[in-house]
Amino acid sequence: MALNQISIAKAAAVYSGLIFGLFWIPLRFLESQNVPGVWPAVLLNGTAALFMVPVVVWRWKKFVFGGWRFHVAGLLAGTTLVFYAAGLLYTDVVRIIVLYYMLPIWGFLLARIFLGAKITPIRWIAMGLGFTGLFIIFGSDAGLPLPRNAGDWMGLASGIIWAIAATMILADKTSQVIDYALYYLIWGGLGTIVVLAFSGDLASWPDTQVVLDSLIWVIPLALLGIVPAGFATLYAPAFLNPGTVGLLFMTEISVSVGTAAVFAGEPFGIRETVGVILISTAGLLEPVRDWHKNRQKERG
């Protein structure tokens, strides 16, 4: 496997974490503009999915003849986006992130069981740093990250489902990343409509003028933010251990905590600073180690 693919995959995972670390802001803003229930997720995910329809038409053969493993993995990946987006509207940002980012544990365990991948010492250290950072930031206030409501359960489920999907994607040597990314975004849009129907929010139709006004920024956000992040999200697990992907995605925690402090007035003191440093270090530990090794090889 080409070395640059690994490097790009790790950069893609970090980029995805950065973008989705900001995802709560437009969701909560739409909510504040009287777009009720899960409708903000429908509006954002649905708009991104609509941009993918022409590409799906272009790749239609894969979606018809891709095989059950491809369809299951793509559906699971899309379900992750559905649960994560909807969960952000049903519970605190902090709680869903804590529960979602238990995924490195599921990822490393699944990769070990089904792919025979080793949990190396540096990965144990990275997991330890990451979860120590989580505890420092959230432990004393949130207690143990046990699910308490529907949003919490969505956060926990999205992490587990993503770990399963990432393991299946890594094991699939016949499908292309673009097809998984399409599935991720398409099912992310369709899935929120399903959640909308079952949540009872379908009857709470948002004000049409508010929706039309929001499209001025929702459309470019979906096209320039969510769509590229969706492709980056699926590019990473195509080349990396799902546990490693989870650790790299932890950059999302740092971004979420920082933006919550700036835009939502949440505290950002010494405890948050130390936690963010630990979490960021956890996500960068293995990529920096690999970069250092590559530099040494280049020097001979």
TAGIFEN-V362154 format. One record per helix or strand of 3 or more residues. SS is the DSSP state (H for helix, E for strand). FROM is the first residue (numbers start at 1). LEN is the number of residues. If there is no record, write none. Layout:
SS:FROM:LEN
SS:FROM:LEN
//
This chain:
H:3:18
H:23:10
H:39:20
H:60:6
H:68:23
H:93:8
H:103:13
H:121:22
H:150:22
H:177:23
H:201:3
H:208:30
H:242:8
H:251:13
H:270:29
//
